[in-house]
């Protein structure tokens, strides 16, 4: 019985993570005021790196700390590629949003 509950809650967590990610991406596109062309590039980049991260995280041969390290490197790589198609103003806004998010995450994990 508990195995069923665990797998259900894990499935729910996965769904919540996916939902949160979709909401986050939508918010980013709105806040950065992406053009149609930028939106296409943003979506393609998000899909590419989501797939890479998902593959990485499902690699059971890697230790958790190695997965985390590689995941951070992929996120940095994605951010670098995204900066290539954002305007200077959008880059500043992006950095501002990310700083705010870091503070929110730090506040949540600190409490």
N, C-alpha and C positions, 0 to 999 in steps of 0.2 A: 504494500500500500504506500509506504513512504517513498519508494522508488518512483511510483506514478506521480506523486505530488511533486517530487523534486524535478522530474522531467517536465512537468507542466509549468512549474515556476520558471525553470530555465527557458522554456519556449516563450513564456510571457516576457522574460527579461530580454530575450533576443528581439522580440516584437517591439518592445519599448525602446530598445537601442536604435532599431531601424527607424521607428517613428520619430524619435528625438533627432536623429541624423537628418531625416527629411525636413523636419521643421527648421533645424539649424541652417541647412542649405538654402531653404526658401528665405529665411530671415537675411542671410548673407547677400543673396541676390537683390533683395529689396533695399537693404541698407546701403549697399555699394552702388545701387542704381545701374546695374549692368545693362549694356546694350544687348540687342538680340544676338549679335555676333559673339559678344563676351559670354552670354548665357550658354550658348552652344559649347564654347570652349570650356567653361566652368563645369557644365554637366559631364562632358567627356572626361575631363580631368578627375572629377569626383568618382565617376564609374571606374576608371582605370585604377585609381589608388584604393578604392573600396575593395576591388577584386584582389589587388596585391596584398592588402592588409588581411583580408579574409583568408587567403591562401597561407599567409605567414602564420596567423593565429591558429590555424587548424593543423599546423605542422607539429605533431606530437614529439618529434625527435629533438626539438629545440627546447631549452630550459626557458622558464617564464621570463627571467631577466634578459635573456638573449632576444626573446620575442619582443619584449618591451623596447629594448634598444633599437632593434631593426624597425619596429613600428614608428618610433620617433624619427628615425632617419628617413623613412618613407614620407612621413608628414612634412618634414622639412623640405624634401625634394619636391613634393606637391606644391608647397607654398612658394618655392622658388619659381616653378613653372607658371604658377598663377600670376605672380608679380610681372611676368613678361607681357601679359595682355591687359593689365590694369593700368589706368592712368595714375599719375603722381598723386592726385587727390584721392582716388580710390585706394591706393596703397596706404596712404596715411589713415584713412577711415578703417581699413582692414586691420592695421596695427592697433588702432584705438579699440576696436571691437575685441580683438584677441587679448589685449591687456585686461580689459574689463572681465572677459570670460575667465582668464587665469585667476583673477582676484576672487571671483565668485566660487570657482572650484576650490581654491585655497581656503576660503571661508567655510565652505561646506565640509571639507575634509578635516578642518581644524576643530569643528564643533562636535 
